[in-house]
Amino acid sequence: MASRTLGRVTKALLAPALALGATVALASAPASAAVWNSCDQWANTNLNGYTLYNNIWGSGAGAQCIWANSGTNWGVNANHPNTGGIKSYPNQTKAINKSITSLGSLSSSYNVSVPSSGAYNTSYDIWDTDHDYEIMLWVNKTGAVGPIGTSQGSVSLGGHSWTVYKGTNGANEVFSFIRTSNSSSGTVNILPILKWIKDTKGWMGNETIGDVQFGFEITSSSGGLDFRTNSMTVSSS
């Protein structure tokens, strides 16, 4: 089972850099010119209303470089060893900062190109502003990866069918929605999922949703694999 830490991205920006060594510089940048790229462990930038993070946060990580043509078109080349435990969560973040009841809509569209090998998931990671709750929406997964907690059954919400898991990582509650079949593109209506957690299940109150993140939670990508977000947008009202 993959381990998690509180506020992966937030913690990543504040924590001292781990000693990843020279391997970080060995990951390959994209062949085509990008408006931004970096191989730094905690590299981040703001583009078109989104924040991009390289976010190599797990122990035993290898090399990873991030590139972006825009805030909604980006990717990484990652070369993480074939060992257990999440190594990184390169992602794109949109700040929301509205309570669930004050949101009129919250949705997102995604289109990704992911490798057929390695161990990873492509996921949304949604946080309340206090980081008490983490809502993960896995749209695809490959290899030996799995969510925290125990199965709560299946549900159809937001335009997709999911198996739901509920658990804790010791710092916050984690609700994971694992799509019942892999998808590389689609639209997720996120607000009904949040309302289902709040109103139908009573697992949380009227939390203020801080960030909607989307990216690749990578456990292993030995030899160097490419993960590409061809497009991903978040809209809310």
N, C-alpha and C positions, 0 to 999 in steps of 0.2 A: 504494500500500500504506500502510495506517495505521501511523503511528509510535507507539511506546509508551515509557513511562519506568518505572523500577523503582518498584514499590509506589505506584501512582497515589494511592491514598487516604492511605497513611501519609505519603508525601511532601507531599501536599496540605496536611495538617495542620501540617507543620513549615515549609513554604516561605513566604517573604513573599508577600503578596498581589500579584498582577499588576495592572497599571494598566488595568483594564477600563473605567474611566470611568463616566460617568453612566448608560450603557446598562444596567448591572446592575439598576438600580432600576426599569427600564421593563417588565420581564417581568411578566406578570399573575399574581397569586396566584389560587388557586381561588375560584370563585364561592361555594361553600358554606363555612361556617366549619370550620376545621381546628383540631386541638389544637396544631399547630405549623406555622409556615411562615416562610420566610426567603428573601431574594434575595442574601444574602451569598455570596461566592465559595466559601468553605470552610465554610459553615454545617453543623453536625452536632448531633445530639441522640440520646439513648438512650430508646427506648420499647419496652416489653414484651419485653426481652431482645435487641433488635436495635439496631444503630446506623445512623442515616440520615445520608447525606452529600450535599450539593449538588455539591461536587467539580468545579468548573469549572477544569480543569488545563491545557488546551491553548492554544497561541498563537492569536491572532486570534479569540478567543471573543466572542460577543455576550452577550445577557441570558438569565438563567435563574433561575427561582424554584422552590423546592421546598415542598411541603406534605405533611402527614401527618395522617390520622385515627387511626392506630395504627402500631405498628412493622411491621405487615404489610400496611397499606393506605395507599399514598402515591403521589405523582407529581410531575412537573415540567411547567412551561410553559417551553419553550426557544426562543429566537430567535437561532440561530447562522447566520452568513452562509454562502452557497453557495460555500465554498472547501474545499480539501483539508485533511486532517489532523483528528485527533480533537480536539474542543473540550472535552468533558466526559464524565464517567462518574458521573452521579448513581446512588446505589446504597444498598442495604440490606445490612448485614453481620451475620453470626452467627459468633461465636468458637467454634472447636472445640477446638484445642490437644490433639490426640491423634495418636499415630503411626498410620500406615496399618494396621499389624498389630494394634494394640490396639483398633481400631474394630470393633464388631460390626455396625454399620449406619450408613449416612449417605445420606440421601435428602432430596428437596425437591419441593414442589408449587408451581406458579406459575399465575397467571391475569393476563394483561395486556391493555390496550387501547392500541394503537399506531397512529400515523398511516400513511396510504397513500403519503405523499410524504416528501421529505427523504432523508437518508443516515444510517443508523444500524444498530446491531444490538442485540438484546436478549440479554443474556448473563450467565452465571455466570462469575465470576472467582475462582479458588480458588488460594490461596497457601500454601506451606510457611512455617514460622515464620522461616526465614532469608532468605526471598525469593530463593531460588535457582531456583525453579520456579514457573511460572504456568500453570495449566490453565484454559482458557476453553471454555465450552460455549455455543455460539450456538444459541438456539432459534428465532430469526427474524432476518431482515435485509432491508433495503430500500436501494436506491440503490447508489452507487459505494463500496462498502466491501469489504474482504477481509482475510483473516488473514495473519499473519507466517509465513514459511517456505515449504516445499514440501510437496506432497501426498504422504501416506504410504498412500493408498488409503482404502477404506471399511470400516466395521465396525459391527456392531449390538451395542450395549451399553447397559445401564441403562434398557432399555425404548424406545430410539430408534435410528435409523440415522443415522450420521454420516460425513462425509468428514473425515479427520484430516490436520492440518498440523503440521509440526515445524520450529522455527526458533529464532532468538535475537534479542533487541532490543539486544544489546550489554551488557546488565547481567544478564540471566537467561534461562534456557531457557523457551520458550513452546510449549505443546502445545495446539492449537486443534481442537475438535471442532465442525464445522459441520453442523447438522441438515440432512438432505437435502431437507426441505420445511419451510416456515414453520409455526410452531405458536404459538398465543396462550395455550394452557393445557395442562397435563399434569403428570406426575410423573417425576422423573429419579432413578434409583437411582445415586448418585454413587460409592459404594464400589467396585463392579465396574470402573468406569472407572479409578479410581486403581490398583487391583490390576493391570489390564491394562497400564497404563503401567509399573508397577514390575516385575511378574513376567513377563508375556508379552513385552514389548518391552525391558525392562531399561534404560529411559531414565532412571530415577531409583531411589534406594534407599528405605529405610523412613523416608521423611520424616515429620516432624510437621506435620500440617495445621493451619495457624493460623486463617485466615478463609475462610468461604464468603460471597462477595459476589454480589449479583444486581442488575442495573440495566440502564441504557441507555447504550451507548457512542455518543455523538452526534457526527457529523461536520458535518452541516448540517441546519437546521430553519428556513429563512428564512421570515419572516412570523409566526413564533410557532406552535409545534406542541405538542400535549399528549401526554405519555407517562404512562400510569397503570398502577400495579401494584395491581390489584384485590385480590389476595391472594398472598402468598408466604411459605411456612414451610419451615424446615429442621429436621430431626430427626436425632438421632444417638444411638448407644449404644456 
